């Protein structure tokens, strides 16, 4: 009997690894979502400054007939540099969209059941790819996996939210019928993907992108770049990082990305495209902003999965896989104290249960008469939405 060299699971794992590198590669220089952000924060200001200098030069030479050739030259330079700025922005949006579509492809199925299965498989694969707390460098790996892990959890939480009779948020309530995509409604599948899923994934992945600005990196790694960025920081540094993260995250979403550009010649189609993109982008900004300042409760859609992910894929040096079931308790306690919306927290806990996907457990099996056997067996958690949080699939 011949055995194929690549089983479907191996191929799936390769797809997940490829996606990790598209988002947050171990080494820079290959092009990725977070490299785009670092480039925007460190290199783009130089280009923007250059554009302002050209504009200032134009103001000086304008109106003088003898400088007509110089004006044309500067106008040409200005146009080329502005176009370069715009091309880079659109390239960032395109790369991000490709990543979002890949996440959807790996975690979304044709039915609700298939979607839960694929999402569980995605989360479990990420967990099984981690080396464990005893491995040197696990913190860096966890940091790279977090954006993807959180993105899939946010997608599933929003699906749960759409099932509720009352959705107070104006934008979200428009997509109540998005769950009909599981019934073969292709129109709603496309609408859900482009207008809801992609902005939600973007918000989840780039919630802390401001930490990649030069000032924040200096605080984390030191002037010489030789400090451990995962060390416990003094309180004043933590406060400064919070401010920097908020400011530069919002700046990146607003200016570094912004809205995609319509391609085509139909004016009414363009107007409709621009209207939808404006509403979608505004929702994205509201979602991330509220996750920082907690005014409307909308931000908890990404904040709850963020808290959970920060526990499951912790970058703290005292991280231990044995404590992972406590992530459930943490969310539960925060909800009881009123720090999180109780209904939304419960929705999330119903999805994840006590044990994260890919978590290894030991159990005592039973025989055909439901009597416990005199042995232990090992298993891996592979299913979301357990009927009882303490009894995983």
Secondary structure, DSSP 4 states (H G I P E B T S, - for coil): ----SS-HHHHHHHHHHHHHHHHH-SSSSS--HHHHHHHIIIIIHHHHHHHHHHHHHHHHHTT-GGGHHHHHHHHHHHHHHHHHHHHHHHHHHHHHHHHHHHHHHHH--SSHHHHHHHHHHHHHHHHHHS--TTSTTHHHHHHHHHHHHHHHHHHHHHHHHHTSS----HHHHTTGGGGGGGGT-HHHHHHHIIIIIHHHHHHHHTTTGGGGSHHHHHHHH-TTS-S-TTSPPPHHHHHHHHHHHHHHHHHIIIIII-PPPP-SS-HHHHHHHHHHHHHHHHHHHHHHHHHHH-SSSTTHHHHHHHHHHHHHT--STT--GGGTTHHHHHHHHHHHTTSS-HHHHHHHHHHH-SS-TT-EEEE--B-TTSPBPSS-EEEE---SS-SBTTB--
